[in-house]
């Protein structure tokens, strides 16, 4: 494990422990951001912790997080943070929220860490080194038929939007099992072989940066609704290798 990955895992653990001090608190204060999405004191404090630690070790690195202004990079390295992915789950006392840290070097994602502190599950990967959960190697499933696949999603619009011939949207009818185990948890289900496809129709860079290297290093595929592997695209789809290849080939 490189110094970068060691730091990311350590910070995801520290920030995760911080969030647990607010988790299921009856006095948790919830605010609305400009886009009407919720934010809590735990989100802000967790990001502040991660930012402070990174700056102390790598003062020239950039930091791009969900809750605060971007700190520009002077060396081509940028940490991308989502202190609590799944804030609505966190607010409702559901343990499927994650602390996410990604590192981009020269516009390419080098590593990703996703910690689920309420589940005691830590996922991480670095380009070319495989994917792991709590120290054990993980791998996507080998399911090759949509009828046998489990598809998980975040936004209700995935089910409620008008009929669509997009290959990812067709899965809501063709898949064997469709469930709303969403946010970063759904993508980690794919990476660890417990689901075959995870769908997010609305994503920001901090929602994607940590997810993509973990899924890819586990043998899967990640792409947006246009078929591009990017943190700046239209949504995010994670899939096992076989179904991911099929879906990507069908997207035009």
N, C-alpha and C positions, 0 to 999 in steps of 0.2 A: 504494500500500500504506500503510495507516494505521500510526500509531505502535504500536498494539496488535498488529497483525499482524506488523510488523517485529520486535517484541520476541519474539513467539511463535516465529517462524521462526528467529531467532538462537538462542534458548534450546534449541529442538529440535535444532539443529545441534550446539551445544556439548554437550548431554547425550548426543546420539548419538555424538559423538567419544569421550566418556568411556566409553560402553558398549563401544566397539570395543577399548579397552585391556584389557577382560576377556573379550572374545569369543573363543571356542575356546581359552581358557586351561585347561590341565590341572589347575591348582590352584584353579579356581573353587569357592568354598564355597557350597553350596546348603542353605538351611534350609526347614523346613516351617512354614507359618503355621497359625493355629487352624483354618482350614477345609481344611487338608491340601494347599493349593496351594503351589507352591514360590516362594521368593524368594531373591535373590542379593545379594551386596554391590553389584553393579552397579545393581540396581533402586534400592536405598536411596541410593547416592551420586548417581545421576542425579536422583532426586527432590529430594534436598537441594540440589543445584546450582540446579535450576529455582526452588525455593522462595526460596532466598537472593537470586537475581537479581530475581525479581518483587518481593519485599519491599523491595529497595533502590530500585526505580523507583516502585512503587505501594504504599506502606506501608499504605494503608487498604483495599486489596483483600483479599478472602478467597481462601483456597487450600484446595482439596479434592482430596487425592491418595490413591492406593491404599495407600501404605506408612506414612503418618504421620497424626497427629491433624489434624482440620480447623482451619484458622485462619479465624475468623469474619470476615465482611465488615462494614464499617461504612458502605458507600456503594452497596450493590446490585450490586457487581461481584465475581465469583468465578471464579478460574481453576481448571480441573478437569484433573488430571494423571494420566496412566498412564506412568510412566517407561520401562517395558518391557512392551508388550502382546505377548503371545506368549513369556512367560518360558520355557516348555518348549522352544520352538523355539530360543531363545537358548542354553539349557543344552546342547542337542544340537548346537550349531554350525550350525543351519539359519538362513539369512539373512532369513527372513520375519517378523522381529520389528520392532516400531515404537515410536518415542517419540511420545507423543500429548499434545497441549496444546489445551484448549478454553477459551473465555472465555464465561461466562454473565453477561449484564447484565439485571438486573431479571427474573430467571428465564427469560430467553430466550437461546438460544445465539447468540452474535454471530460467532464464528469458530472454525475448527479447523485444526490442523496435525498431520500425521502424517509422521514422518521414518523412513525405512528406511536406517540408516547403512551396513549391510553391502551394500546394493544401490545406494547413492548415488541414492536417489529421495526427493524431498521433495514432499509434497502439501499444498496449503493452499487455504483459501477464507475469504471474509468475506461476510456476508449482503449480497446485492445486487450483488456484484462478480465473480461467476464463480469457477470452480475451476481450479487450475493444478497442474502437476507439473514441477518444475525450471524454472519460468518459462513453460512452454508451456500454453496453455489445453487443458483436457480436457473430454470429453463422454461421456455414457453411450451405449450402442449403440442402434440403432433396431430391434432384433429384436422381433418381435411374436407369435411362435408359440412356445409352450412346448417344442415338439419340436425347435426350433432353438436353444434356450437352454442356456447353461452355468450350472449352479448349483453354488456352492461353500459349504462348511459347516465349522464348527469342531468341535463336539462329536460324538463317535461316536454318541451317542443319536439324532441326526437320522436315521441309517440304521437303528438297532437298536430304537428304540421300537416299541411295538405299533402295528398299523394305525390310521391316523387319516384322517379326512375333512377335516381342516383344509387349506385351499387351499395353504398353504406346504408342508405335509408331503406333499401329493400330488405335488409337484414331484420328489420323490426317485424316482418312477416315471415321470412324464410328461416330464421334461426330456431333452434330447438327450445331455447330458454332465453328470455329477455327480462332483465332485472335492473332496477335503479340503484345499483351499488356504484355510485359515481365519484366525481372528483378524482384526486390522485389515487385513491384506494382502488378504483376500478382498473386503472392502468397497471397497478402493481399486481392485481389479480391476473392480468394477462401475462406479465413478466414472470410470474411464479407458476404458471400453468393451470390456474384455477378458473380462468375464463379465457375465451378465444379472441374477443373483440371488445374494446372500450371506445365509446364515442362521446366526444364533447363538441358541441356545435359552436360554442363561444369560448374562446381562449385568449389569454394574454401571454406575452413571453415568459413571465414568471410562473405561469401555470404549466408550461411545456418544458422549460430548460432542464429540470432535474429528471423528468420522466423519460425523455427520449433516449439518453444514453443507457439507462437501465433496461428498457425494453429491447433496444437493439443488441446490447451485450448479452441479453438472455436468449437471443436468437429470433427476435421478433422484428416487426416493421412499425414505423411511425410515419404518418403523413397527414396532411390537411385534406380538406374536401376537394382540392384540385390535384391531389396526388404528390405534393411536394413535401419533402422532409425539411421542416423549418419551424422555428419558434415564433415566426412572424406571420403565420398563415391564417386561413379560414378554418378555425376549429382544430381538433386533433383526433386522429384515429390511431389506436394501438391495436395490433393484431399479432397472432402467432405467425410464424414464417410462411406457412403454406397458404393460409387464408389471406394474409397480408399481400402476398404476391398476386393472388387471384383478384383481390379488390383493386389493387393498384393498377393492374392491367386493364380492368374494366372502366376505370375513370378516364374520361376523355376531356 
